Amino acid sequence: MDIRSKYFEIYPKVVRSGQKSIITVKPLFDHCKLKSSAQYFISACPLEMGGMKYTSRERIEIQPIDGALKIELFFDGEQEHYLHIYEVVGGEEREYLSFNVYSLKEDLFDRKPYKGDMHIHSYYSDGAESPAYVAAYCRKIGLDFIAITDHGKYEPSLEAIDAFKTFETDFKIFPGEEVHPPENEVHMINFGGKFSVNELFKDREKYMREVEKIIRNLESRGESSFLNLSEKDRYKYASCLWCFNKIREAGGMGIYCHPFWIYSSRYNVPSSLNEYIFQEKPFDAYEAIGGYYIHQVDSNTLQVAYYHEQREKGNRVAIVGVSDAHGCEKGKLIGWYYTIVFSPKLELLDIIDSIKSFYSVAVEALPGEAVRAYGPFRLVKYALFLIREVFPEHDARCYEEGKKMMEHISSK
């Protein structure tokens, strides 16, 4: 981003491809105001169409109108465009401003980018703060939606929602929980479900009967990849399938969590079981970027590599990024990892449908490092533009609202 762009109001930064759009550039301060004695010219360079052809870019004169420049240009293709404005005074020329615009095809233009975290803990499990505090903090760091997902507990997410029922905000807090079936260490997220899956384990006999029925049905198919699993892993897979089905019955989205997390000197999910889970895809979304500390980030590298390998095999997988944070004020995890969902609306069903339809990217924003995004190529390109050119202003506004949310809960 050109630092000079902070001196201007530039709108819009995202336009439809294949048509003309008007970009307004309005100076905000005296040191950059338009001069009546100057001429102004614009040149545009589409990023996807570089090379020698564009080394000498055509310049178009533009006239100031009411203290602003209104630039009408045709934006071709889905891509980023570099725009350069030149100011000429008394025969001397200088670059007045450079900025970037992104043109989108219809399907993506009709969606808005929302930042969210679907795997966070409060002090009801192993987090540090109340659900309401976690929610307000997440708004302060620029998130548009979250779900509190405590271990084995659904109620904390409802407490967070209830805390802000009288607070007017666009920020969305959805129900959630981290699901932990008996004798199955595979972690799953119930994002948005209308009831708790963990509560269903209280009727242990019914749960076991239904899981055993799933095992018998799978064994009767005679599929070698299932039969080659150990007895324990057959149970774990059937248990996962039962859980993901229940999450969908609740109207939620089932997220398969951190299979390459190293716990007790081994990966959280055995490789043969992980391979079968990806073969059958009982989940709705894969936690490609999870909440690992700096010394653990190799696990994210493996999860991303596994995602790309699956895509190479023709297995399309919807992905998310989550912080799995266990405390907001520790300065770790929270805000390091998140999801950008491209959705028509910031509503639960739209968010879920958009992720399942592959309109999401997982983001890794480790402190002191360049931000990285993972997912479908066209979405990653657009996400990197948003992170650089749009989200800084978005996050600043969210910070102010997050402070008001903090005031709201501290006054009680």
C-alpha positions as CSV (number, residue, x, y, z in Angstrom):
1,M,0.0,0.0,0.0
2,D,1.3,3.5,-0.9
3,I,1.5,5.4,2.4
4,R,0.1,8.4,0.6
5,S,-3.2,6.6,0.2
6,K,-3.8,7.3,3.9
7,Y,-4.3,11.0,2.9
8,F,-7.2,10.2,0.7
9,E,-10.7,8.7,0.6
10,I,-10.6,6.2,-2.3
11,Y,-13.9,4.5,-3.2
12,P,-14.6,1.9,-4.4
13,K,-11.6,-0.3,-4.2
14,V,-13.5,-3.4,-5.5
15,V,-15.4,-3.2,-8.8
16,R,-17.1,-5.4,-11.3
17,S,-14.9,-6.9,-14.1
18,G,-15.8,-6.4,-17.7
19,Q,-17.4,-3.0,-17.3
20,K,-16.7,0.7,-16.6
21,S,-16.6,1.9,-13.0
22,I,-16.1,5.4,-11.5
23,I,-13.4,5.6,-8.8
24,T,-13.5,8.7,-6.6
25,V,-10.3,10.0,-5.1
26,K,-10.9,12.7,-2.5
27,P,-8.0,14.5,-0.7
28,L,-8.5,14.6,3.1
29,F,-5.8,17.1,4.1
30,D,-4.3,20.4,3.0
31,H,-0.9,19.0,2.1
32,C,-2.5,16.8,-0.7
33,K,-5.3,19.0,-1.9
34,L,-5.8,19.4,-5.7
35,K,-4.2,22.5,-7.3
36,S,-6.3,24.7,-9.6
37,S,-3.1,25.4,-11.7
38,A,-2.3,21.7,-12.2
39,Q,-3.2,19.1,-14.8
40,Y,-3.9,15.5,-13.6
41,F,-3.4,12.3,-15.6
42,I,-4.2,8.7,-14.8
43,S,-2.6,5.5,-16.1
44,A,-3.7,2.0,-15.3
45,C,-1.8,-1.3,-15.4
46,P,-3.7,-4.6,-14.9
47,L,-1.5,-7.0,-12.9
48,E,-2.5,-10.0,-14.9
49,M,-1.5,-8.4,-18.2
50,G,2.0,-7.2,-17.7
51,G,5.1,-7.5,-19.9
52,M,6.6,-5.2,-22.5
53,K,3.3,-4.1,-23.9
54,Y,2.6,-2.2,-20.7
55,T,6.0,-0.6,-20.1
56,S,4.6,2.7,-21.6
57,R,1.2,3.0,-20.2
58,E,-1.4,5.3,-21.8
59,R,-2.2,8.4,-19.7
60,I,-5.7,9.9,-19.6
61,E,-6.3,13.4,-18.4
62,I,-8.8,13.7,-15.5
63,Q,-10.5,16.9,-14.3
64,P,-11.0,17.8,-10.6
65,I,-14.7,18.1,-9.7
66,D,-15.7,19.6,-6.3
67,G,-12.2,19.0,-4.9
68,A,-12.0,15.4,-5.9
69,L,-11.0,13.3,-8.9
70,K,-13.6,11.0,-10.5
71,I,-11.9,8.4,-12.6
72,E,-13.9,6.4,-15.1
73,L,-12.1,3.3,-16.4
74,F,-12.9,-0.1,-17.9
75,F,-11.7,-2.9,-15.7
76,D,-11.0,-6.1,-17.6
77,G,-10.8,-9.5,-16.0
78,E,-10.7,-10.7,-12.4
79,Q,-7.5,-9.1,-11.2
80,E,-5.7,-6.3,-9.3
81,H,-5.1,-3.0,-11.1
82,Y,-2.3,-0.5,-10.3
83,L,-3.5,3.0,-10.8
84,H,-1.0,5.9,-11.0
85,I,-2.1,9.6,-10.8
86,Y,0.4,12.2,-12.1
87,E,0.3,15.9,-11.3
88,V,1.8,18.4,-13.8
89,V,2.5,22.0,-12.6
90,G,4.4,24.4,-14.8
91,G,5.7,21.7,-17.0
92,E,7.0,19.7,-14.0
93,E,5.5,16.3,-13.4
94,R,5.4,14.2,-10.2
95,E,3.5,11.1,-9.2
96,Y,0.7,12.4,-7.1
97,L,-0.7,9.1,-5.9
98,S,-0.7,5.4,-6.7
99,F,-3.3,3.0,-5.4
100,N,-4.8,-0.4,-6.2
101,V,-8.3,-1.6,-7.3
102,Y,-9.5,-5.2,-7.7
103,S,-12.1,-6.2,-10.3
104,L,-14.2,-9.3,-9.6
105,K,-16.4,-11.6,-11.6
106,E,-20.1,-11.5,-10.8
107,D,-20.2,-14.5,-8.4
108,L,-17.4,-13.1,-6.1
109,F,-18.5,-9.4,-6.4
110,D,-21.9,-10.3,-5.0
111,R,-20.2,-11.7,-1.9
112,K,-18.6,-9.8,1.0
113,P,-15.5,-10.8,2.8
114,Y,-16.0,-11.7,6.5
115,K,-13.3,-12.5,9.0
116,G,-14.1,-15.2,11.5
117,D,-12.8,-17.6,14.1
118,M,-14.8,-20.8,14.7
119,H,-12.6,-22.4,17.4
120,I,-12.0,-20.4,20.6
121,H,-12.2,-21.2,24.3
122,S,-13.4,-19.4,27.4
123,Y,-12.8,-20.0,31.1
124,Y,-15.6,-22.6,31.1
125,S,-13.0,-25.1,29.7
126,D,-9.3,-24.2,29.5
127,G,-9.5,-20.6,28.4
128,A,-8.7,-17.5,30.5
129,E,-11.7,-15.1,30.2
130,S,-15.5,-15.1,30.1
131,P,-17.3,-15.8,26.8
132,A,-18.5,-12.2,26.6
133,Y,-14.9,-10.9,27.1
134,V,-13.6,-13.2,24.4
135,A,-16.3,-12.0,22.0
136,A,-15.6,-8.3,22.6
137,Y,-11.9,-8.9,22.2
138,C,-12.4,-10.7,18.9
139,R,-14.3,-7.6,17.6
140,K,-11.4,-5.4,18.7
141,I,-9.0,-7.4,16.5
142,G,-11.2,-7.1,13.4
143,L,-13.3,-10.2,13.4
144,D,-16.8,-10.1,12.0
145,F,-18.0,-13.4,13.5
146,I,-17.0,-16.1,16.0
147,A,-18.2,-19.1,17.9
148,I,-17.1,-19.9,21.5
149,T,-16.2,-23.6,21.3
150,D,-15.4,-24.8,24.8
151,H,-14.3,-28.4,25.3
152,G,-17.5,-30.5,25.8
153,K,-19.6,-27.5,26.6
154,Y,-22.3,-25.7,24.5
155,E,-23.7,-23.3,27.0
156,P,-20.8,-20.9,27.1
157,S,-21.4,-20.0,23.4
158,L,-25.0,-19.1,24.3
159,E,-23.8,-17.0,27.2
160,A,-21.7,-14.9,24.8
161,I,-24.7,-14.4,22.5
162,D,-26.9,-13.4,25.5
163,A,-24.4,-10.9,26.8
164,F,-24.8,-8.7,23.7
165,K,-28.5,-9.2,23.0
166,T,-29.2,-5.5,23.8
167,F,-26.0,-4.2,22.1
168,E,-26.5,-3.0,18.5
169,T,-23.8,-4.4,16.3
170,D,-23.1,-6.1,13.0
171,F,-20.7,-8.5,14.8
172,K,-22.2,-12.1,14.9
173,I,-21.7,-14.6,17.7
174,F,-22.8,-18.1,16.8
175,P,-23.4,-21.2,18.9
176,G,-20.6,-23.7,19.1
177,E,-18.8,-26.4,21.0
178,E,-15.8,-28.7,20.7
179,V,-17.1,-32.2,20.5
180,H,-15.4,-35.0,22.5
181,P,-17.0,-38.4,22.0
182,P,-16.2,-41.2,24.6
183,E,-13.0,-43.0,23.9
184,N,-12.3,-41.0,20.7
185,E,-9.5,-38.4,20.7
186,V,-10.4,-37.0,17.3
187,H,-11.5,-33.4,17.9
188,M,-14.5,-31.9,16.1
189,I,-16.2,-28.5,16.1
190,N,-20.0,-28.1,16.1
191,F,-20.2,-24.6,14.5
192,G,-23.7,-23.1,14.6
193,G,-25.7,-26.2,15.7
194,K,-29.0,-25.5,17.4
195,F,-28.3,-28.1,20.1
196,S,-25.3,-29.6,21.9
197,V,-23.9,-32.9,20.5
198,N,-21.9,-33.3,23.7
199,E,-25.1,-33.5,25.7
200,L,-26.1,-36.6,23.6
201,F,-23.2,-38.6,25.1
202,K,-25.0,-38.6,28.5
203,D,-27.2,-41.4,27.1
204,R,-24.1,-43.6,26.7
205,E,-26.0,-46.8,25.8
206,K,-27.9,-45.2,23.0
207,Y,-24.8,-43.5,21.6
208,M,-22.9,-46.9,21.6
209,R,-25.8,-48.7,20.0
210,E,-25.9,-46.2,17.1
211,V,-22.2,-46.2,16.6
212,E,-22.0,-50.0,16.7
213,K,-24.8,-50.1,14.0
214,I,-22.6,-47.7,11.9
215,I,-19.7,-50.1,12.3
216,R,-21.7,-53.1,11.2
217,N,-23.0,-51.3,8.2
218,L,-19.6,-50.2,7.1
219,E,-18.2,-53.7,7.7
220,S,-21.0,-55.3,5.6
221,R,-19.9,-53.2,2.6
222,G,-16.7,-55.2,2.6
223,E,-14.6,-52.1,1.7
224,S,-11.0,-53.0,2.2
225,S,-9.9,-49.5,3.3
226,F,-12.3,-49.6,6.2
227,L,-11.6,-53.3,7.1
228,N,-7.9,-52.6,7.1
229,L,-8.4,-50.1,10.0
230,S,-7.7,-51.4,13.4
231,E,-10.7,-52.2,15.6
232,K,-10.1,-49.0,17.6
233,D,-9.9,-46.9,14.5
234,R,-13.1,-48.4,13.1
235,Y,-14.8,-47.3,16.2
236,K,-13.2,-43.8,16.0
237,Y,-14.3,-43.3,12.4
238,A,-17.9,-44.5,13.2
239,S,-17.9,-42.2,16.2
240,C,-16.8,-39.2,14.0
241,L,-19.4,-40.1,11.4
242,W,-22.1,-40.2,14.1
243,C,-20.9,-36.8,15.5
244,F,-20.8,-35.0,12.1
245,N,-24.3,-36.4,11.2
246,K,-25.6,-35.0,14.5
247,I,-24.0,-31.6,13.9
248,R,-25.8,-31.4,10.6
249,E,-29.0,-32.5,12.2
250,A,-28.6,-29.5,14.5
251,G,-28.2,-27.3,11.5
252,G,-24.5,-26.7,12.1
253,M,-21.3,-27.3,10.2
254,G,-18.9,-30.0,11.3
255,I,-15.2,-29.0,11.3
256,Y,-12.5,-31.7,11.4
257,C,-9.7,-30.4,13.7
258,H,-5.9,-30.4,13.7
259,P,-5.1,-34.0,12.7
260,F,-1.3,-33.2,12.7
261,W,-1.3,-31.7,16.2
262,I,1.4,-33.6,18.1
263,Y,0.0,-34.8,21.5
264,S,1.6,-37.4,23.8
265,S,4.5,-37.7,21.3
266,R,2.2,-38.7,18.3
267,Y,-0.1,-37.0,15.8
268,N,-3.6,-36.5,17.2
269,V,-5.1,-38.7,14.4
270,P,-3.4,-41.9,13.3
271,S,-2.4,-41.6,9.6
272,S,-4.5,-44.6,8.4
273,L,-7.6,-43.1,10.1
274,N,-6.8,-39.6,8.8
275,E,-6.5,-41.0,5.2
276,Y,-9.9,-42.8,5.6
277,I,-11.6,-39.7,7.0
278,F,-10.4,-37.7,4.0
279,Q,-11.5,-40.5,1.6
280,E,-15.0,-40.5,3.0
281,K,-15.2,-36.8,4.0
282,P,-17.8,-37.1,6.8
283,F,-16.9,-33.5,7.8
284,D,-18.0,-30.3,6.2
285,A,-14.8,-28.3,6.6
286,Y,-11.2,-29.1,7.4
287,E,-9.1,-27.1,9.9
288,A,-6.2,-26.5,7.5
289,I,-4.8,-23.8,9.7
290,G,-5.1,-24.4,13.4
291,G,-4.0,-22.7,16.5
292,Y,-0.4,-23.7,17.0
293,Y,2.2,-21.8,18.9
294,I,5.4,-20.8,17.1
295,H,7.3,-23.9,18.1
296,Q,4.4,-26.0,16.7
297,V,3.8,-24.4,13.3
298,D,5.2,-27.4,11.4
299,S,1.8,-29.0,12.1
300,N,0.1,-26.3,10.0
301,T,2.7,-26.8,7.3
302,L,1.7,-30.5,7.2
303,Q,-2.0,-29.8,7.3
304,V,-1.7,-27.4,4.3
305,A,0.5,-29.8,2.4
306,Y,-2.1,-32.5,3.0
307,Y,-4.8,-30.2,1.8
308,H,-2.9,-29.5,-1.5
309,E,-2.2,-33.2,-1.9
310,Q,-5.9,-34.0,-1.6
311,R,-6.8,-31.3,-4.2
312,E,-4.2,-32.9,-6.5
313,K,-6.0,-36.2,-6.2
314,G,-9.3,-34.4,-7.2
315,N,-10.7,-34.4,-3.6
316,R,-12.1,-30.9,-3.1
317,V,-12.0,-29.9,0.6
318,A,-13.6,-26.9,2.2
319,I,-11.1,-25.2,4.6
320,V,-11.0,-22.9,7.6
321,G,-8.4,-21.2,9.7
322,V,-8.9,-21.0,13.5
323,S,-7.0,-19.7,16.5
324,D,-8.0,-22.4,19.0
325,A,-7.1,-19.6,21.5
326,H,-7.1,-20.3,25.2
327,G,-6.8,-16.7,26.4
328,C,-7.0,-13.3,24.7
329,E,-4.5,-11.3,26.7
330,K,-1.6,-13.8,26.4
331,G,-0.5,-12.2,23.2
332,K,-0.5,-15.6,21.5
333,L,-2.8,-17.4,19.0
334,I,-5.7,-15.0,19.1
335,G,-5.6,-13.2,15.8
336,W,-2.8,-15.3,14.4
337,Y,-5.1,-17.5,12.5
338,Y,-8.6,-16.9,11.1
339,T,-10.9,-17.6,8.2
340,I,-12.1,-15.2,5.4
341,V,-15.5,-16.3,4.2
342,F,-16.9,-14.8,1.0
343,S,-20.6,-14.8,1.7
344,P,-23.7,-13.0,0.4
345,K,-24.7,-12.1,4.0
346,L,-23.3,-12.4,7.5
347,E,-25.9,-14.9,8.6
348,L,-25.2,-18.5,9.8
349,L,-26.7,-20.4,6.9
350,D,-25.0,-18.1,4.4
351,I,-21.6,-18.5,6.2
352,I,-22.0,-22.3,6.3
353,D,-23.2,-22.6,2.7
354,S,-20.3,-20.4,1.5
355,I,-17.7,-22.4,3.3
356,K,-19.1,-25.7,2.0
357,S,-19.2,-24.2,-1.5
358,F,-15.5,-23.5,-1.3
359,Y,-15.7,-19.7,-0.8
360,S,-13.3,-19.5,2.1
361,V,-9.6,-19.2,2.7
362,A,-7.5,-20.0,5.8
363,V,-5.2,-17.2,7.0
364,E,-2.0,-17.4,8.9
365,A,-0.8,-14.1,10.3
366,L,2.1,-14.9,12.6
367,P,3.6,-11.9,14.5
368,G,6.5,-10.3,12.6
369,E,5.9,-12.4,9.4
370,A,4.2,-11.8,6.1
371,V,0.5,-12.9,6.1
372,R,-0.2,-16.0,4.2
373,A,-3.6,-17.3,2.9
374,Y,-4.5,-20.8,1.7
375,G,-7.3,-22.0,-0.4
376,P,-8.5,-21.8,-4.0
377,F,-6.1,-19.7,-6.1
378,R,-8.5,-16.9,-7.1
379,L,-9.7,-16.5,-3.5
380,V,-6.1,-16.3,-2.2
381,K,-5.2,-13.6,-4.7
382,Y,-8.2,-11.5,-3.7
383,A,-7.7,-12.2,0.1
384,L,-4.1,-10.9,-0.1
385,F,-5.4,-7.7,-1.7
386,L,-8.0,-7.3,1.0
387,I,-5.5,-7.9,3.8
388,R,-3.2,-5.3,2.4
389,E,-5.6,-2.7,1.0
390,V,-9.0,-3.0,2.7
391,F,-8.8,-4.7,6.1
392,P,-6.6,-2.2,7.9
393,E,-9.4,0.4,7.8
394,H,-12.0,-2.3,8.5
395,D,-10.0,-3.5,11.5
396,A,-9.6,0.0,12.9
397,R,-13.4,0.5,12.9
398,C,-13.9,-2.9,14.5
399,Y,-11.5,-1.9,17.2
400,E,-13.6,1.0,18.2
401,E,-16.8,-1.1,18.3
402,G,-14.9,-3.8,20.3
403,K,-14.0,-1.1,22.9
404,K,-17.7,-0.3,23.2
405,M,-18.6,-3.9,23.6
406,M,-16.0,-4.1,26.5
407,E,-17.7,-1.1,28.1
408,H,-21.1,-2.8,27.7
409,I,-20.1,-5.9,29.6
410,S,-17.9,-4.1,32.2
411,S,-20.8,-1.8,33.3
412,K,-22.9,-4.7,34.5
